[in-house]
Structure formats: C-alpha cells, structure tokens
C-alpha cells in the first residue's frame, strides 16, 4: 500500500468516514487550510514527511503572514467543506491526528510550538500550559 493510501486509510478510520472519497475530500480541505498556516522549517519538514499527493495539496497554499487561532482554522475548514463548525472540528481533528504519524512527535511538537495555543487538541494532544 502506498504512503498516500495509508494516510488516507488512517484519516478514514479516525474520522469514521464511510468511503475513501469522503476521507480524501476532508484530507485535502484540511491540508489546504493547514498549508496557509505554516511557514519556515516546520512547513518544509512537514511537506517532506507527507506522501506526494498530500504534499502537493499542502504546498500549493501560500502561507499567511501569521497563523490564525484554532477557532478561525476550524471556521476555514468549515467554509472549505461547506459544513458546520462541529463537523469541521471533527474533520480537522481526524486529519491533524493522522498527520502526526508521518510527521512524528518531534516535528508535531515543533508545529504546535509554531501555531497559536489551541491547536494541540486538534492534533489529538492535551493542550497543556506551564503554571505561572
């Protein structure tokens, strides 16, 4: 099985999508929105970790000067998929949690450090902050 098919199957399983087409539509939408959020080394390293078809979708986006907050990210996914915020949150989480596998823990940590607070939950991680 190709790396892309493995990623797609992981998204389908996590999101409980009924068919590959639905999982692929969600994967591409979330990758496109994520591609507008990441810059620098994290963007390059994630692109290198992705299968070619996923990389093409991610890398085709021009990054914004500053990443948006997690709620705005979910809103962008909702617009891209023409769905509710609740569904978009599920979709974003399904894809981002699946991306943590090819990215690995170290790159995922760096990506989360680059993004505003609140994205950790979308990646399937606890959103912890240091006590004051």
Residue frames as qw, qx, qy, qz and C-alpha x, y, z in Angstrom:
[[0.000, 0.891, 0.454, 0.000, 0.00, 0.00, 0.00],
 [0.393, 0.549, -0.035, 0.737, 1.33, 3.45, -0.88],
 [0.253, -0.145, -0.470, 0.833, 2.09, 6.04, 1.77],
 [0.299, -0.104, -0.121, -0.941, -0.79, 8.15, 0.48],
 [0.651, -0.271, -0.594, -0.387, -3.26, 5.24, 0.76],
 [0.530, -0.228, -0.674, 0.461, -2.02, 4.56, 4.29],
 [0.029, -0.067, -0.260, 0.963, -2.58, 8.20, 5.27],
 [0.467, -0.148, -0.347, -0.800, -6.00, 8.19, 3.62],
 [0.651, -0.275, -0.702, -0.087, -6.98, 5.00, 5.44],
 [0.362, -0.184, -0.576, 0.709, -5.82, 6.49, 8.74],
 [0.204, -0.010, 0.034, -0.978, -7.94, 9.60, 8.14],
 [0.588, -0.191, -0.545, -0.566, -10.90, 7.41, 7.16],
 [0.591, -0.260, -0.731, 0.222, -10.55, 5.31, 10.31],
 [0.219, -0.164, -0.446, 0.852, -10.09, 8.25, 12.69],
 [0.275, 0.066, -0.041, -0.958, -12.92, 10.21, 11.12],
 [0.420, 0.261, 0.836, -0.239, -15.17, 7.19, 10.70],
 [0.401, 0.451, -0.267, -0.751, -15.84, 8.19, 7.11],
 [0.832, 0.197, 0.439, -0.277, -17.91, 5.78, 5.05],
 [0.835, 0.478, 0.178, 0.207, -15.79, 5.89, 1.90],
 [0.648, -0.136, 0.138, 0.737, -12.34, 6.85, 0.64],
 [0.220, 0.599, 0.336, 0.693, -13.78, 9.74, -1.39],
 [0.380, -0.876, -0.209, -0.212, -15.18, 11.42, 1.71],
 [0.726, -0.544, 0.048, 0.418, -11.93, 10.92, 3.62],
 [0.580, 0.153, 0.270, 0.753, -9.94, 12.29, 0.68],
 [0.018, 0.787, 0.305, 0.537, -12.16, 15.36, 0.37],
 [0.541, -0.838, -0.075, 0.000, -11.65, 16.11, 4.07],
 [0.771, -0.266, 0.150, 0.559, -7.91, 15.36, 3.89],
 [0.450, 0.403, 0.277, 0.747, -7.42, 17.78, 1.01],
 [0.162, -0.864, -0.237, -0.414, -9.50, 20.54, 2.59],
 [0.644, -0.750, 0.006, 0.151, -7.67, 20.37, 5.92],
 [0.734, -0.084, 0.211, 0.641, -4.26, 20.14, 4.23],
 [0.290, 0.634, 0.271, 0.664, -5.07, 23.22, 2.17],
 [0.345, -0.895, -0.098, -0.265, -6.06, 25.23, 5.24],
 [0.771, -0.535, 0.110, 0.328, -3.02, 23.96, 7.17],
 [0.670, 0.249, 0.230, 0.660, -0.82, 24.92, 4.22],
 [0.075, 0.804, 0.142, 0.573, -1.95, 28.52, 4.69],
 [0.583, -0.802, -0.026, -0.124, -0.88, 28.44, 8.37],
 [0.817, -0.404, 0.185, 0.366, 2.64, 27.04, 8.47],
 [0.376, 0.888, -0.255, 0.065, 5.83, 28.79, 7.44],
 [0.149, -0.765, 0.618, -0.101, 9.55, 28.22, 7.73],
 [0.086, 0.357, -0.930, 0.012, 11.24, 24.97, 8.63],
 [0.474, 0.130, 0.756, -0.432, 8.08, 23.40, 10.03],
 [0.678, 0.546, 0.047, -0.490, 6.35, 23.88, 6.67],
 [0.433, 0.587, -0.655, -0.195, 9.28, 22.39, 4.74],
 [0.088, -0.263, 0.936, -0.215, 9.71, 19.48, 7.14],
 [0.602, 0.255, 0.593, -0.469, 6.01, 18.61, 7.15],
 [0.659, 0.588, -0.200, -0.424, 5.89, 18.78, 3.35],
 [0.275, 0.505, -0.816, -0.057, 8.87, 16.40, 3.21],
 [0.275, -0.091, 0.892, -0.348, 7.12, 13.97, 5.59],
 [0.662, 0.358, 0.323, -0.574, 3.90, 13.87, 3.57],
 [0.623, 0.226, 0.689, 0.293, 3.18, 11.49, 0.70],
 [0.245, 0.014, 0.417, 0.875, 3.49, 13.20, -2.69],
 [0.107, -0.585, -0.625, -0.506, -0.25, 13.72, -3.35],
 [0.411, -0.793, -0.404, 0.199, -0.81, 15.16, 0.11],
 [0.472, -0.378, 0.078, 0.793, 2.34, 17.28, -0.19],
 [0.188, 0.305, 0.489, 0.795, 1.06, 18.82, -3.43],
 [0.258, -0.772, -0.510, -0.279, -2.17, 19.99, -1.76],
 [0.548, -0.700, -0.208, 0.407, -0.38, 21.30, 1.33],
 [0.488, -0.288, 0.213, 0.796, 2.45, 23.05, -0.52],
 [0.227, 0.507, 0.532, 0.639, 0.19, 24.69, -3.11],
 [0.246, -0.889, -0.386, -0.026, -1.11, 27.12, -0.48],
 [0.302, 0.568, -0.227, 0.731, 0.50, 30.48, 0.15],
 [0.470, -0.400, -0.627, 0.476, 1.07, 30.88, 3.90],
 [0.167, -0.929, -0.227, -0.241, -0.48, 33.79, 5.73],
 [0.215, 0.677, -0.428, 0.559, 1.93, 36.18, 7.48],
 [0.250, -0.298, 0.712, -0.584, 0.65, 34.94, 10.85],
 [0.249, -0.214, -0.935, -0.133, -1.23, 31.71, 11.61],
 [0.480, -0.453, -0.148, -0.737, -4.82, 32.14, 12.73],
 [0.415, -0.280, 0.681, -0.535, -6.17, 30.96, 16.08],
 [0.130, 0.037, 0.990, 0.052, -7.54, 27.43, 16.25],
 [0.391, 0.550, 0.610, -0.416, -11.22, 28.52, 16.12],
 [0.372, 0.712, -0.198, -0.562, -10.54, 30.50, 12.92],
 [0.015, 0.330, -0.895, -0.300, -8.74, 27.46, 11.50],
 [0.270, 0.289, 0.907, -0.146, -11.84, 25.34, 12.14],
 [0.391, 0.696, 0.266, -0.541, -14.02, 28.06, 10.57],
 [0.235, 0.603, -0.554, -0.524, -11.82, 27.97, 7.45],
 [0.083, -0.058, 0.986, 0.131, -12.19, 24.19, 7.28],
 [0.350, 0.500, 0.692, -0.386, -15.97, 24.57, 7.67],
 [0.382, 0.711, -0.082, -0.585, -16.04, 27.02, 4.75],
 [0.117, 0.453, -0.790, -0.396, -13.85, 24.77, 2.60],
 [0.018, 0.094, 0.994, 0.049, -16.08, 21.76, 3.24],
 [0.421, -0.269, -0.277, -0.821, -19.35, 23.72, 3.40],
 [0.604, -0.323, -0.726, 0.059, -20.19, 22.14, 6.74],
 [0.488, -0.838, -0.143, -0.197, -20.96, 23.06, 10.35],
 [0.017, -0.772, 0.540, -0.335, -18.32, 24.11, 12.85],
 [0.761, -0.340, 0.501, -0.233, -18.88, 20.90, 14.82],
 [0.933, 0.308, 0.171, 0.073, -18.31, 18.76, 11.74],
 [0.466, 0.788, -0.286, 0.283, -15.33, 20.87, 10.71],
 [0.356, -0.696, 0.560, -0.274, -13.75, 20.41, 14.15],
 [0.892, -0.077, 0.440, -0.072, -14.19, 16.64, 13.80],
 [0.799, 0.580, 0.033, 0.155, -12.77, 16.72, 10.26],
 [0.178, 0.848, -0.412, 0.282, -9.78, 18.86, 11.24],
 [0.563, -0.549, 0.576, -0.224, -9.02, 16.64, 14.22],
 [0.943, 0.140, 0.302, -0.019, -9.27, 13.48, 12.12],
 [0.690, 0.662, -0.112, 0.269, -6.75, 14.77, 9.60],
 [0.008, 0.823, -0.447, 0.350, -4.35, 16.50, 12.00],
 [0.733, -0.427, 0.501, -0.169, -4.21, 13.47, 14.30],
 [0.930, 0.277, 0.208, 0.120, -3.46, 11.31, 11.26],
 [0.465, 0.805, -0.226, 0.291, -0.70, 13.72, 10.16],
 [0.438, -0.761, 0.446, -0.173, 1.04, 13.29, 13.50],
 [0.934, -0.082, 0.331, 0.105, 2.08, 9.78, 12.40],
 [0.758, 0.477, 0.071, 0.439, 4.13, 10.65, 9.31],
 [0.053, 0.889, -0.187, 0.415, 5.33, 13.86, 10.98],
 [0.663, -0.024, -0.582, 0.470, 6.48, 12.13, 14.16],
 [0.456, -0.746, -0.415, 0.252, 6.45, 13.51, 17.68],
 [0.447, -0.363, 0.023, 0.817, 9.36, 15.94, 17.34],
 [0.083, 0.208, 0.438, 0.871, 8.00, 17.66, 14.21],
 [0.307, -0.678, -0.608, -0.278, 4.48, 17.69, 15.64],
 [0.478, -0.639, -0.309, 0.518, 5.86, 19.38, 18.77],
 [0.299, -0.183, 0.206, 0.914, 7.60, 21.99, 16.60],
 [0.073, -0.447, -0.592, -0.667, 4.45, 22.58, 14.55],
 [0.402, -0.737, -0.543, -0.001, 2.41, 23.07, 17.71],
 [0.454, -0.510, -0.131, 0.718, 5.03, 25.48, 19.08],
 [0.189, 0.045, 0.388, 0.901, 4.74, 27.48, 15.84],
 [0.229, -0.529, -0.611, -0.543, 0.93, 27.65, 15.91],
 [0.318, -0.469, 0.234, -0.790, -1.21, 29.64, 18.36],
 [0.202, -0.066, 0.866, -0.453, -2.41, 27.90, 21.51],
 [0.674, 0.243, 0.307, -0.627, -5.44, 25.67, 20.97],
 [0.632, 0.439, -0.526, -0.362, -4.19, 23.55, 18.08],
 [0.054, -0.328, 0.925, -0.182, -2.94, 20.71, 20.32],
 [0.586, 0.176, 0.637, -0.469, -6.46, 19.39, 20.82],
 [0.708, 0.557, -0.111, -0.420, -6.95, 19.29, 17.06],
 [0.411, 0.531, -0.741, -0.028, -3.80, 17.16, 16.80],
 [0.860, -0.237, -0.430, -0.135, -5.21, 14.78, 19.41],
 [0.534, 0.097, -0.533, 0.649, -2.95, 16.01, 22.19],
 [0.357, -0.746, -0.453, 0.334, -3.55, 17.63, 25.55],
 [0.234, 0.772, 0.040, 0.589, -3.32, 21.42, 25.46],
 [0.674, -0.552, -0.295, 0.391, -1.06, 22.00, 28.42],
 [0.200, 0.832, -0.148, 0.495, 0.47, 25.24, 29.59],
 [0.505, 0.067, -0.585, 0.631, 3.05, 25.83, 32.29],
 [0.387, -0.784, -0.467, 0.131, 1.75, 27.03, 35.62],
 [0.153, 0.852, -0.089, 0.493, 2.53, 30.64, 36.45]]
